[in-house]
Amino acid sequence: MIQIPIESFNLQMLNVGLAHHNGDWNWKDVNSPFTRIFYVTEGEAWVKLPYKTVHLRPGNLYIVPAYTLHSYECNGPFVHYYLHVYEGVTSEMNLVEQYDFPVEVEGSHDDELLFQRMCEQHPQAKLPESNPRAYDNATQFTDYVERYRDMPLWQKMELRGAILMLFSRFLHHAVLHVWTSDDRMKRVQEHIHSHINSNIDIEELADVACVTKPYLIRLFKREFGTSPVQYINKKKVERAQLLLYTTEMPVKEVAYELGFSDHSYFIRMFRKQTSITPQEYRERMRK
């Protein structure tokens, strides 16, 4: 069984707070390069994910992974704590790459106390308003990152501990993906992540797995449910979203940074996966 070193979790808090709503938590097509965790205390709401609709109820914890397109629906009173966590630009695979996480788990009073403590310690991390367009932008992101960077070490340690505690609630019920038991697929996946800024060749991946190219393609599709090329492109687009969100790098440079010699092809691929162009994505995130 694969074990991920806990020190590799580059988790940083962006936002934490307690939100009170009354039929006004209704936002469509939200998609951000950070993970959201909710703890519901009163009322009800719904999160519509690509594969199902989740009913948010008091006493439970919920997670929406980064890069997940989703929508919110609320028809009445709804009170919840929220935590937004950013994993940073790294070549390492994150938890979601290794595990199939439950969207909903039973919470506890201890979880509520964790949120209360974080809100007390970091009142400035509260969202300016509930509309994601108001906080999913580069200016706000820069402010959040600088605030975390300037925290004293003891506060970073306490915050990191609280974040890991909340993640552990979901990890306790998570299931390792099938490919984590196959060393060949583990090596291939790690190679893709560590070379995401390069032009990754399928022959190269076959050599990493020590199999032929045709067999690598069949094995990869069987384990991941997609082809190596589609998987690589998906990960490149996710990295592009992060770069477009966190930097001022021109779209053409983002394409070159991710190993594309033809930035027009990069734009077409980005649009195919997100339904908008890289520039439209950046503009939407900064409105």
C-alpha positions as CSV (number, residue, x, y, z in Angstrom):
1,M,0.0,0.0,0.0
2,I,1.3,3.4,-0.9
3,Q,2.2,5.8,1.9
4,I,2.3,9.5,1.4
5,P,4.8,11.4,3.7
6,I,2.8,13.8,5.8
7,E,5.5,16.4,5.3
8,S,4.6,16.5,1.6
9,F,1.2,18.0,2.3
10,N,1.9,21.6,1.3
11,L,-1.5,22.8,2.7
12,Q,-2.1,26.5,3.2
13,M,-5.2,28.2,4.4
14,L,-6.8,30.8,2.2
15,N,-10.1,31.5,4.0
16,V,-11.9,30.4,7.0
17,G,-15.2,31.7,8.5
18,L,-18.8,31.2,9.6
19,A,-21.4,32.1,7.0
20,H,-25.1,32.9,7.6
21,H,-27.5,32.6,4.6
22,N,-31.2,32.8,4.0
23,G,-31.9,31.6,0.5
24,D,-28.9,33.6,-0.9
25,W,-26.2,31.0,-1.3
26,N,-27.0,30.3,-5.0
27,W,-23.9,30.3,-7.3
28,K,-23.4,28.4,-10.5
29,D,-20.4,26.9,-12.2
30,V,-17.9,27.6,-9.5
31,N,-14.4,26.2,-10.3
32,S,-11.3,27.2,-8.4
33,P,-7.8,25.8,-7.9
34,F,-8.3,25.3,-4.2
35,T,-10.2,22.8,-2.0
36,R,-13.3,23.7,0.0
37,I,-14.4,22.1,3.3
38,F,-17.7,22.9,4.9
39,Y,-19.2,22.1,8.3
40,V,-22.9,22.7,8.5
41,T,-24.5,23.9,11.8
42,E,-28.0,24.9,10.8
43,G,-30.4,24.6,7.9
44,E,-29.8,22.9,4.6
45,A,-28.4,23.5,1.1
46,W,-27.2,21.5,-1.9
47,V,-23.9,21.3,-3.8
48,K,-24.3,20.1,-7.4
49,L,-21.2,18.2,-8.5
50,P,-20.6,16.8,-12.0
51,Y,-21.6,13.3,-10.9
52,K,-24.2,13.9,-8.2
53,T,-26.1,16.4,-6.0
54,V,-25.2,16.4,-2.4
55,H,-27.6,17.5,0.4
56,L,-25.8,19.5,3.0
57,R,-27.1,18.9,6.5
58,P,-26.2,20.0,10.0
59,G,-23.5,18.1,11.9
60,N,-21.7,16.8,8.7
61,L,-18.5,17.8,7.0
62,Y,-18.3,18.2,3.2
63,I,-15.4,18.5,0.8
64,V,-15.2,19.8,-2.8
65,P,-11.7,19.1,-4.3
66,A,-9.9,21.8,-6.3
67,Y,-10.7,22.0,-10.0
68,T,-14.2,20.5,-9.4
69,L,-16.9,22.3,-11.3
70,H,-19.9,22.7,-9.0
71,S,-22.9,24.9,-8.1
72,Y,-24.7,25.9,-4.9
73,E,-28.4,26.0,-4.1
74,C,-30.0,27.3,-0.9
75,N,-33.7,28.0,-0.5
76,G,-33.9,29.0,3.2
77,P,-31.8,29.5,6.4
78,F,-28.3,27.9,6.1
79,V,-25.3,28.4,8.5
80,H,-22.0,26.8,7.8
81,Y,-18.3,27.0,8.5
82,Y,-16.0,27.1,5.5
83,L,-12.3,26.4,4.9
84,H,-10.5,27.0,1.7
85,V,-7.1,25.3,1.3
86,Y,-4.4,25.8,-1.3
87,E,-1.9,23.1,-2.1
88,G,0.6,25.2,-4.1
89,V,2.4,24.6,-7.3
90,T,4.4,21.4,-6.7
91,S,5.3,18.3,-8.8
92,E,4.1,16.0,-6.1
93,M,0.7,14.1,-6.3
94,N,-1.9,15.4,-3.9
95,L,-4.2,13.3,-1.8
96,V,-7.0,13.4,-4.3
97,E,-4.7,11.7,-6.8
98,Q,-4.2,8.8,-4.5
99,Y,-7.6,8.4,-2.8
100,D,-11.3,8.3,-3.7
101,F,-12.6,10.7,-1.0
102,P,-16.2,10.7,0.3
103,V,-17.9,14.0,-0.3
104,E,-19.8,13.8,3.0
105,V,-18.7,12.5,6.4
106,E,-20.2,12.7,9.9
107,G,-18.8,15.6,11.8
108,S,-18.5,16.2,15.5
109,H,-18.4,18.9,18.2
110,D,-14.5,18.6,18.0
111,D,-14.7,19.7,14.4
112,E,-16.8,22.6,15.2
113,L,-14.3,23.6,17.9
114,L,-11.5,23.4,15.3
115,F,-13.4,25.8,13.1
116,Q,-14.2,28.1,15.9
117,R,-10.6,28.3,17.0
118,M,-9.4,29.0,13.4
119,C,-12.1,31.8,13.0
120,E,-11.0,33.3,16.3
121,Q,-7.3,33.2,15.4
122,H,-7.8,34.4,11.8
123,P,-10.7,36.8,11.6
124,Q,-9.1,38.6,8.7
125,A,-9.4,35.3,6.7
126,K,-13.2,35.7,6.5
127,L,-14.6,36.0,3.0
128,P,-15.6,39.6,2.0
129,E,-18.9,38.2,0.7
130,S,-20.4,34.9,-0.4
131,N,-20.2,35.4,-4.1
132,P,-17.2,33.3,-5.4
133,R,-16.5,35.9,-8.0
134,A,-15.7,38.4,-5.2
135,Y,-12.9,36.2,-3.8
136,D,-11.8,33.9,-6.6
137,N,-9.3,36.4,-8.0
138,A,-5.6,37.0,-8.2
139,T,-5.6,40.1,-6.0
140,Q,-7.4,38.4,-3.1
141,F,-5.2,35.3,-3.6
142,T,-2.0,37.3,-3.3
143,D,-3.4,38.9,-0.1
144,Y,-4.2,35.5,1.4
145,V,-0.7,34.0,0.5
146,E,1.1,37.0,2.0
147,R,-0.9,36.8,5.2
148,Y,0.0,33.2,5.6
149,R,3.6,33.8,4.9
150,D,3.8,36.5,7.6
151,M,2.3,34.4,10.3
152,P,4.6,33.5,13.3
153,L,5.8,29.9,13.2
154,W,3.7,28.7,16.1
155,Q,0.5,30.0,14.4
156,K,1.4,28.2,11.2
157,M,2.0,25.0,13.1
158,E,-1.4,25.3,14.9
159,L,-3.2,26.1,11.7
160,R,-1.5,23.2,9.8
161,G,-2.5,20.8,12.6
162,A,-6.2,21.9,12.4
163,I,-6.2,21.6,8.6
164,L,-4.7,18.1,8.8
165,M,-7.3,17.1,11.5
166,L,-10.2,18.1,9.2
167,F,-8.6,16.3,6.2
168,S,-8.2,13.2,8.3
169,R,-11.9,12.9,8.8
170,F,-12.3,12.3,5.1
171,L,-9.1,10.3,4.8
172,H,-10.4,7.9,7.4
173,H,-13.2,6.9,5.0
174,A,-11.3,7.3,1.8
175,V,-10.4,4.4,-0.5
176,L,-7.1,4.0,-2.3
177,H,-7.4,4.1,-6.0
178,V,-6.7,0.7,-7.7
179,W,-3.6,1.9,-9.5
180,T,-1.8,2.6,-6.2
181,S,-1.3,-1.1,-5.8
182,D,0.5,-1.3,-9.2
183,D,4.1,0.0,-9.0
184,R,4.2,0.5,-12.7
185,M,1.2,2.9,-12.7
186,K,2.6,4.6,-9.6
187,R,5.9,5.3,-11.4
188,V,4.1,6.5,-14.5
189,Q,1.8,8.8,-12.5
190,E,4.7,10.2,-10.5
191,H,6.7,10.8,-13.8
192,I,3.8,12.7,-15.3
193,H,3.5,15.0,-12.3
194,S,7.2,15.6,-12.0
195,H,7.5,16.4,-15.7
196,I,4.2,18.2,-16.2
197,N,6.1,21.3,-17.6
198,S,7.7,19.1,-20.3
199,N,6.4,17.5,-23.5
200,I,5.8,14.0,-22.2
201,D,6.1,11.3,-24.7
202,I,4.1,8.0,-24.4
203,E,7.2,6.0,-25.3
204,E,8.9,7.7,-22.4
205,L,6.1,6.5,-20.1
206,A,6.3,3.0,-21.5
207,D,10.0,3.0,-20.6
208,V,9.2,4.2,-17.1
209,A,6.7,1.3,-16.7
210,C,9.1,-1.2,-18.4
211,V,6.3,-2.3,-20.8
212,T,5.6,-1.8,-24.5
213,K,3.8,1.3,-25.7
214,P,0.6,-0.5,-26.8
215,Y,0.5,-2.4,-23.5
216,L,1.1,0.8,-21.5
217,I,-1.9,2.5,-23.2
218,R,-4.2,-0.5,-22.5
219,L,-3.0,-0.8,-18.9
220,F,-3.3,2.9,-18.2
221,K,-6.8,3.1,-19.6
222,R,-7.9,0.1,-17.6
223,E,-6.6,1.6,-14.4
224,F,-7.4,5.3,-14.8
225,G,-10.4,5.1,-17.2
226,T,-8.7,7.4,-19.6
227,S,-5.8,7.4,-22.0
228,P,-2.3,8.7,-21.0
229,V,-2.6,11.6,-23.4
230,Q,-6.0,12.7,-22.0
231,Y,-4.7,12.4,-18.4
232,I,-1.6,14.4,-19.2
233,N,-3.7,17.1,-20.9
234,K,-6.1,17.3,-17.9
235,K,-3.2,17.8,-15.5
236,K,-1.6,20.4,-17.8
237,V,-4.9,22.3,-17.9
238,E,-5.2,22.2,-14.1
239,R,-1.7,23.5,-13.7
240,A,-2.6,26.2,-16.3
241,Q,-5.6,27.2,-14.2
242,L,-3.4,27.6,-11.2
243,L,-0.9,29.7,-13.1
244,L,-3.6,31.9,-14.7
245,Y,-5.0,32.4,-11.3
246,T,-1.9,33.1,-9.3
247,T,0.4,34.9,-11.8
248,E,0.4,37.6,-14.4
249,M,2.1,35.3,-16.9
250,P,0.7,35.9,-20.4
251,V,-1.3,33.0,-21.9
252,K,1.4,32.3,-24.5
253,E,4.0,32.0,-21.7
254,V,1.8,29.7,-19.7
255,A,1.6,27.4,-22.7
256,Y,5.3,27.4,-23.1
257,E,5.8,26.9,-19.4
258,L,3.7,23.7,-19.7
259,G,5.7,22.3,-22.6
260,F,3.5,23.4,-25.6
261,S,5.4,24.7,-28.6
262,D,2.1,25.7,-30.2
263,H,0.1,28.0,-27.9
264,S,-2.9,27.9,-30.3
265,Y,-3.2,24.1,-29.6
266,F,-2.9,24.8,-25.9
267,I,-5.8,27.3,-26.1
268,R,-8.0,24.8,-28.0
269,M,-7.2,22.0,-25.5
270,F,-7.9,24.4,-22.5
271,R,-11.3,25.4,-24.1
272,K,-12.2,21.7,-24.7
273,Q,-11.8,20.9,-21.1
274,T,-13.2,24.1,-19.5
275,S,-15.6,25.4,-22.2
276,I,-13.7,28.8,-22.1
277,T,-10.4,30.1,-23.3
278,P,-7.5,30.7,-20.9
279,Q,-7.9,34.5,-21.2
280,E,-11.7,34.2,-20.5
281,Y,-10.9,32.0,-17.5
282,R,-8.5,34.7,-16.2
283,E,-10.9,37.5,-16.8
284,R,-13.8,35.5,-15.2
285,M,-11.7,34.8,-12.1
286,R,-10.8,38.5,-11.7
287,K,-14.2,40.1,-12.1
